Amino acid sequence: MKKLIILLLFIFSFLNADITQYFPKLEGRVIDQANMLSPDVKKDIDAILKKHEKETSNQIVVVILNSLNGYTIEDFSYQLGRFWGIGQKDKNNGVLLVVSKEDRKIRIEVGYGLEGALTDKISHEIINYTIKPNFKANQYELGILKAVNEIMAAIKGEYVGKERAENFNDPINGFIPLGFFGLVFLSIIINSGSKKIKNKFLYKTSKSSLISSFFAFFTFVISEAFTTYNFFFAIIIFVVVFIFNYVLTKNVDFNKLSSKEYTGSSGFGGFGSSSSSSGDFGGFSGGGGSFGGGGASGDW
């Protein structure tokens, strides 16, 4: 019944106004519009939540608002969590701790995937027995910090962090990209020598190896974010690109071949100009998680 009411509030609000205009920008794991936290405490909580996410993949965000702008805290928190996509998409393991200073309201919004661990009862107890007593004593920082620790304790055993967090720093995985780059430079040297001695086999092999090593390197780095089999995918890309370029490189005329013609030759092209894609590896963003109205609310 409770979730049905929240769903109706959600639908009703969309018929009347765009609530997203009141949503703060997701700039970190701690958003404090009301300045209830000191810079040092805010930094400490952010570090705690970051460490927790690395270990468990759970995303927790603390949101302190000046006002709810006329919305109920249940409606505001539910829609904010979905709008930001807090939690991993395949786990829906996000949690919002929302505080509105002017309205004196508190809400713990729980993602689908954590409702079994951070139940409505536990959320209610955290609000009423941890946050409220501290807030009434004007100990806002202590109340929020204790609540964050209790939320983490409740959900810690639900999921584990992605293996890539550790694998990325693994010495072997650190050596593999260097190996691909070493192959790139070796291919350049061999390719240069093949043109001098006019050896077609060495020319085709080194040219294909040069391009395939380049693609394999970026495949390894990009797939690191999604799977632990990144080396396997990199090798597949290397082999496919190598064969493709080797087959396309035909009828080499070493008398007419120049460095300029080489960079514009058939296959995937040379490296005279290249484009690269870069991801946003800094800052913080939601992982695409969803919410279903689980959690609890209170005031002080």
N, C-alpha and C positions, 0 to 999 in steps of 0.2 A: 504494500500500500504506500509506503514511504517513497519508494523508487518511482511509483506511478505519479505521485504528486510532483516530484522533482522533474519528471519527464514533461508533465503538463506545464509546469513553470517555464521549462526550457522552450517549449513550443510557443507559449504565450508571449514570451519576451521577444522572440523573433518576429512576431506579428506586429509588435509595437515599436521597437527601436533596435538599432544595431549596437549591441552591448560591447562589441569589440573595440569601439572607439575609446572605451574607458580602460582597456587592458594596458598594463605597463609593458614596456619592451623587455624581452627576455635577455638580460645582459649578464646573467650569472645565476648561481644557485641560491643567492640571497638577494632579494629585491626589497629595498627599504625606502619607500617614498616618504614615510613619516619620521624618519631619523630616530627611531626608537633604539637602534643599536649603534654603539660606538664603532669607528672604523676598525679597531683591533678585534673586537668581538665578531663583527661581520666577516672579517678575514678568517678568523679561527673557525667559524661555523662553515664557511665555504670550503675550507681545507678538509674539515671533517666529512662533509658531504661528498666531496670529490674522492676522498679515500674510500668511502663506503661504496660509491658507484664503481670504482675500479675493482673492488673485491667481490661485489655481488651483482653488478649491472643494474641495480635499482637506482632510480633517479628521484631524489627528494629536493624540492624547491621550497624555500621559505619566502612568502610574499607578505609584506607589510604595507598596507594601503592607507592613504589618508581617509578615503571614503569609498563606499560601495555605490555611490551615485544613485541611490533609490532602489537598487536591486537587493534581493535577499542574498545572504552570503552563500547559501546552498546553490542558487542559480549561478551566481558570479563565479564561484570556485569550480563548479562542474564544467562550465563553458570555457573558463580560462585554461583548465587542464587539457581539454580536448583541443583548444586553439593552439596551445603551445606544443602539444604532442609529447607531454612529459612521460617518460618510461620508454622501454624498448618496444618496437612495433610488434614483435612476435611474442612478447611476454606481458605487455600492458602493466609493467611494474613501476608505475610512477606514484608519487605522493606529493600533495601540496599541503603545506601548513600556511593557512591564510589568516591574517589578522587585519581588521579594519579599526584604526585608532578612533576616528570620530564616532563610528557606530558602536564601538566597544564589542565587536563580534569576533568570534574565533571559529575556524573551520579546519578540520583535517579531511581532505578529499583523497580518496584511495582509488587507485586504478584497479581495473578488473582482475588483473593477475595477482593482486596482493590482498584481496578482500577476505581470503581464507585465513591469512596470517594477522593482518591488521584489521580486526573485525570492528563493527560499529561499537561494540561494547568496550573494546580496548581503546578505541579512539575517544569515546565518551569519558573514560576514566583518565586518560592523559589530559584532556581539556579541563575536567572538573577537579582533579586531585593534584595536578602538576602546574598547569598554566594559570588557572584562575587564582589560586592562593598567592602566587608570586606576582601576578599582575595587580591584584588588589593591594599588595604591599609596595607597589611601584618598582618591583624588581623584574622589569621586562626582559632584560638580557638573560637573567638566570632562568626565567620561566621558559623562554624559547630554547635555550641551550639544553635544559633538562628534557623538554618535549622532543627535541631532535634526537637525543640519545635514546629515549624510550621508543620512539618510532623505529629507529635503526635496530634496536634490540628485538623488536617484534617481527621484523621482516628479514632479518639477516640470513636466516637459514633457507629462505625460499629459492633463491637462485645463486649462481656463482658467476663471477666475472668472466668475460671472454678470454680465452686462452691467449689471444693475440697480445694482450696487455703485457704478458711475460715473454712471449715468443719474440716480440719485436726487439727486445734487448738481448736476446740470446746470441752468444758469440757466433754461432753457425749462421744464423739468419743475417747477422751483420756482415759476414764474409761473402755471402752469395752475391749481393749487389756489386761488391768490389770485383768479384769474379767475372760478372757480365761486362763491367766497364773495362777490365783488363783484356777481355776478348775483343772488345771494340777497338782498343788501341793496337792490339796485335793484328787484327784484321786490316787496319789502316796501313800498317807497315808492310804486311804481306801483299796487299793490293798494290801499293806503290812499287814494290819490287817486281810484281807480276807484269806490270806495264813496261818496265825496263827490259825484262827478259822475254816479253811477249808470250807469256804462258797463259793460254786461255783458261785452262782448268783452275789454276791458282787465282786468276782474276775473278772468275765466276764464284768460286768458293769463298774467297775473302770478302767480296762485295756482298754476297748473301749473308755471310756470317756477321758482317758489320751491321746490317739493317736488322737482322733477326735478334742480335744481342741487345740492340737498342730497345726494341719492342719487348723483349723478354724482361729486361730490367724494370720497365715501367709496369708490366703486368705483375711482377713480383711485389713491387711497392704498393700498387693499388689494391691487389687482392689480399694484402696483409690485413686490411681493415675488415675483411669479410670472412676469411677462412684461414685455417691453419695449413691448408694444402697449397699455399701460394707458390712454393717451389715447383710443385707438380704442374700447375697451370702455366708457370713461366716456361718450363721445358716444352710443353705442348705448343705454346705460341712460338717459341724459338724454332722448333722443327717445322711447323706449318709455314712460317714466314720464310725460313731458309729455302725450303723446297720451292715455294712459289716464286721467289726471286731468282733462284738458280735456273728454273725452267724458262723464265721470261728473259733472262740475260742471254741473248743469242747474237751470232754473227758479229763478234767483236773485231773491229778494224783498228789495230793498234797504231797504225800509221796516222789515222785521223783522230784517234781518241785524245782528247785534251781534258784537263782538269775541269774545265767549264762544262764540257759535254758530259763528263762523268756525273757531275752533280745533278744534271737534268736528264739522266738516262732512264730507261724503262724500269719497271718494278715499282717499288714504293718511293722512288726518288732518292736524292742525296740529302746531305745535311747542310746545304748552303743556307737554307732558311727552314726553320722548324717551328711548330706550335706546340705548346705544352699545356696540359690542364692542371690546375692546382685546386686542391680542396681547402676548405676552411678548417685548418687544424688548430686554430686558436679559439678562445672564447668558449661558450657553452650553448648547446641547443638541445631541444627535445629529440627523442629517438623515434617518435611516431606512435607513442602509446595512447591508450584510450581510457575513458572513465565511464562508469555506469551509475554514479550517484552514491557509491558506498562511502562511509565515513560518519562523522558526527560533528555537531555544531554546539556553540555555547556563547556566553557573554561574560563580562566581568564588571 
